[in-house]
Amino acid sequence: MEWQSIRWSIPLESPPVIVQIGKNTHGRESEEHFVLPDLWCLHLYEYEAEVEADSQRLPIRPGYAGITPPGVPMLYHFLGRSPHYYAHFSMAMSEPTYRIPAMLDLMDNFQPTVAGFVEAVGFWSINRTRSSVRLWDLLWQLTDLSETDATQQDTPPAIRRALAYIDSHLHEPLSIRQLAEQQNISHNHFTRLFGAVNGCTPMDYIQRRRVEQAKHLLLYSKLPIKSIAASIGITDPQIFNKFVRHYLNKSPRMLREEGLTKVGLLE
């Protein structure tokens, strides 16, 4: 893939709010100027042209994706009929933000991206929440494809693999020695690497992830409390009750009732 030099910081911690989405054709004029003061814009291009943005001139080719943040003027230079998919949307400001290129050659990923985008367009008229969630997923995919997330770039492969293993094995006993051996590095080296990347010890991270999973499932799922406890490796209800109270200052049952209230199932 070829990346252009302009990259934006996009907040992706919550879904976009779509204002308009669909397919359009430009090119009746040789030049057109666009600026959306309050909205992000995503284009999936099926034509050849050029666009000026942020004092740079970027090529547009079939199979490219372009994204523009609010308030950035875009001057398009068209060569003729210019069909494209587009979405205009707002994003809630949040941290962290993620780096995404202004122009991205999707190559073999273009058609799957278009298929997902067409799904978002189809949902728009019948279920706008689902349309926003589908677009949200596509924005995450574009961010992943860009490979510009500094956290991912700077994280050693051994630690990335260990993090993935931890998140998929929270229901099992986990030890630093086990994680280090899986990556074929020493216990001490693994601990130093992990701390440098995550700012905490491996066991602190494991405990934090177990707390996050327990809280999420208690608030937003209908799983029995004993099943939630088992999902983070605790089989004794009393130990789970103490665990939740220690980290979240509420009992599992109180959190469950709080979650039911949020979704309107409990007055």
LINVENPE-V91988 format. One record per residue. RES is the residue in one letter. OMEGA is omega in whole degrees, 0 to 359 (999 if undefined). Layout:
res = {RES RES}
omega = {OMEGA OMEGA}
This chain:
res = {M E W Q S I R W S I P L E S P P V I V Q I G K N T H G R E S E E H F V L P D L W C L H L Y E Y E A E V E A D S Q R L P I R P G Y A G I T P P G V P M L Y H F L G R S P H Y Y A H F S M A M S E P T Y R I P A M L D L M D N F Q P T V A G F V E A V G F W S I N R T R S S V R L W D L L W Q L T D L S E T D A T Q Q D T P P A I R R A L A Y I D S H L H E P L S I R Q L A E Q Q N I S H N H F T R L F G A V N G C T P M D Y I Q R R R V E Q A K H L L L Y S K L P I K S I A A S I G I T D P Q I F N K F V R H Y L N K S P R M L R E E G L T K V G L L E}
omega = {178 181 174 189 181 175 179 172 183 175 184 183 176 186 176 170 186 175 178 180 179 178 183 178 174 175 177 173 181 177 176 182 180 168 178 188 188 189 167 179 174 176 168 192 174 183 179 180 173 177 176 179 176 177 176 179 184 175 172 179 173 182 178 169 177 178 184 177 179 171 180 179 178 177 182 174 186 177 183 181 191 180 180 170 182 172 174 188 174 177 177 179 181 174 358 170 185 183 181 183 174 180 189 176 184 179 184 180 185 183 174 178 177 180 178 180 178 175 179 178 180 180 191 185 184 181 187 176 180 177 180 180 179 178 178 179 179 178 176 180 178 178 178 181 183 179 181 178 184 180 179 182 186 182 178 181 181 180 176 180 180 179 179 180 180 185 180 181 180 181 183 173 180 178 178 180 179 182 179 180 178 182 178 174 184 179 183 180 179 181 179 179 183 180 180 183 190 179 179 177 176 182 175 179 180 180 179 180 177 177 181 180 179 181 181 183 177 183 193 178 176 178 174 183 180 177 177 177 181 181 176 171 179 183 181 182 180 178 179 179 179 179 183 180 183 186 187 175 176 176 176 181 178 178 178 179 177 178 179 177 181 182 174 180 180 180 999}
